[in-house]
Amino acid sequence: MGRVLAVEDEEAIARLIAMAMKSEGHLCDIARDGLEAGRMLSGQKYDLMILDVMLPGQDGFELFEKLNNPPPTLFVTARTAVEDRVRGLKMGAEDYLVKPFDVLELLARAGNILRRHAAKGAAVLTLGHTKIDRENHRTWVDGQEVELTRQEFSLLEALLAHPGRPLSRDQLLNDAWGYDYLGGTRTVDAHIQRIRKKLHLEDYIVTVHRIGYRLEKGEENG
């Protein structure tokens, strides 16, 4: 469960975001403009900010730039220009969603951000002879560092976010590659095989018949 701040001046969209976040078990507060959001951020730590760019007075870009340590941020706006999307990402936003959006896409993108940052704050994990540093994206087998590609680590993170839970190939594809990825689920199988081989995790990344894969729980090292 995470705490989310939705900064949105349109009542219907603000309520939609809040309902969507609460349906996933998250707490969600709403700010109607940048000034209100600034006050709320000064008194409460948030795991995710869903920030509309087109706000009355101070816009979302201005608010984000003024924050010394903004929470992980998903920009939401009606603007479709590539320049606006690039600007938000270059400023340090995690992702960008264009209105009108589908609730399922909002949940997918928000969920990816929350899981990614939850993993970063977790301890180093030990799986047999393998150690995984989720914050720094480093892995070792028997004390020897092993390099994973960015995509391999993204898939490993998707498994780490749900230890002990069977995950479908479609879910892993969505979590690790993103909502818009058009590739097939065979990509997941190929990457799983490489991760198993590189990290000697054959006994920990388990194939679940007709579903996908499950990561057996390891030990937190603090």
N, C-alpha and C positions, 0 to 999 in steps of 0.2 A: 504494500500500500504506500502511495506517495501523496505528498501535499502539493496541489497544483494551484497556480494563480492564473486565472483567465482575465486578460485585460482587453475588454471589448465593450464598445459603446452601444452596439445594437442589441436591444433587449432579447429578441428572439434567438439570436446567435449565441449570446452569452448563456442563456438558459440551456440551449442545446449542448454547448460545450460542457457545462456543469453536469447535466444529466448523463452525458456520455462518460465523463470521468468517474462519476459516482457509480455507474453501472459496472465499472471495472474495480470497484472497491477503493478508489482514491478519494481523498478529501479535496474539495475544490472551492476556492474563494473567487469572488468576482470583483474587479475594479472597473469603473466606467470610463476613466481617463488616466493620463499619465501621472498627474499629481496624486490622485488617490492610490495608484499603484505604487508610487514612490513611498508614500506613508506606510502602506502595508508591508512593503519589502524591508523597510527599516525596522519593523517590529516582529517579523516572522521569517523563518527560513523556509524556502520553497524548493522542492525537488524539480519542478518544471514550471516555466512561465509560457503560456500560450498568448502571444502578443500580437494584437491587431496593429498594422502599420497606420491605417487611416483613423486616427483618434482626434477628437476635438482639442484645440490648443496645441499642446506638445504631442508630436506624432510618435509612433512606436520606435522609429530609428533614433530620434532625439532622446527618448527615455532610456533606451538601451545604452547609448553612448555615455550618458551621465552616471550610470550605475558603476560603482567601483568593482563590485564582484557580482555580476548578474547571475541568476540561476540558469541552468540549461534552458535554452529558449527556442521555441517553435514560432516563427513568424507566420501570421495569417493575414492575407490581404486580398483585395479585389484586383490589385495591380498585376498585370500579366507580363510586363516588360522584363526581359532578361536582365537588364541593368539593375532593376530593383531586387530581383532574386539574388544576383551576384553580390550586390551591396550588403544585403543582410548576412549572407554566408561569410563574406570577408570580414564583417564586423565581429564574427565569432558565434553567430547563431548555429544551432545544431541542425535545423532543417527549415523548410519553407513550404507552406501550403496555400494554394490559391483558391479563393472563393469563386463560385460556390463549390463546396467540398462535400464529399460523402462521409458520413459519420464513421464508417468502417476504416476509411483511409486516415481520418484523424486519430482514431484509436490505435491504428497500426504505427503511425509515425510517433505519436506520443509514447506508446508502449516501448518502442525501440529506444527512445531517448532515456526513459526512466530505467530500463533494464541495463543500458550501457553504463549509466552513472552509478547505479546500485552496485554493479560489478566492480567499478573503479574504487569504490569505497570499501570493498571487502578485503579480507586478509588474503595472503598467499595460500593457495590450495594445494594439497598434496594428494595425488592419485597414484598409489603404488610407488614406483620409482620416479614419478614425474612431479615436478613442482611448476605451478602456473601463477605468475604475477599478473593479475588482471589489470592493475592500475598502469603498469609500465609496458604491458604487452610483451612479456618475456617468458620463456619456458626453458626448463632444464630436465634432462634425463640423467639420473645417476651423477648429478653435479655438473654435467656438461651442457652448456647452453645449446638449444636447438632453435633455429629460426623458422618461424611460420610466415607465410605471406599474409598480407593484410586481410584478404578474403578468408583464409583459413582461420585466422584468429577471430574474425567476426562470426564465423560459424561456431567456433568453440565457445565464444561468449554467449551465443544463443542457447547452447546446451547448458552452460553454467548457470544461466538465469533460471532454469527450471530443473534442479537436480532431482532425480528419482521419478520424473514425470515423462511419460511417453509423448514425443512430439512428432507430428506428421511431417512429411517431406515438404508439403506446401507451407506449413508454418515456419519451418526452418528456412525455406527459401525466402519467405517474406521478411523474417527477422534479420537474416544475414545479408540479403541482397537488396531488400527494399520492395515497397509496394508496387513500383512500376516495372520491376525486372520481368523481362519477357522470356527468359530461358526456362528450360524444363527441369523436372525434379532429378533427372540423371546427374545434373551438376552437383546436387547435394551428395549423392552417393559417391561420386568421384572424390569430392573434397573430404568426406568422412574417411574414406579409405586412406588418403594421404595423411590425415591427422592421426589416425590410429597407428600407421606405420612410423611416422616421425617421432611420436611421443610414447610409443609402446602402450597404447590405451585400448588394446583389443578386448581386455576384460572389463573396461570401464565404459566405453561407448558401445552400448548393446543394441543390436537390431531387434526391433519389435515387429513381429510378423504382421504384414498387411497395414501397418501404421507408419512406422518410421524408425526413430532412434530414441534411446534413453541414456542419460548420463548417470552412472552410479555415483552416490555421494562419496565425497572425500573428506579429508581432515583440514580444518582451518588452522593456520599456523600463527595468526595474529600479526 
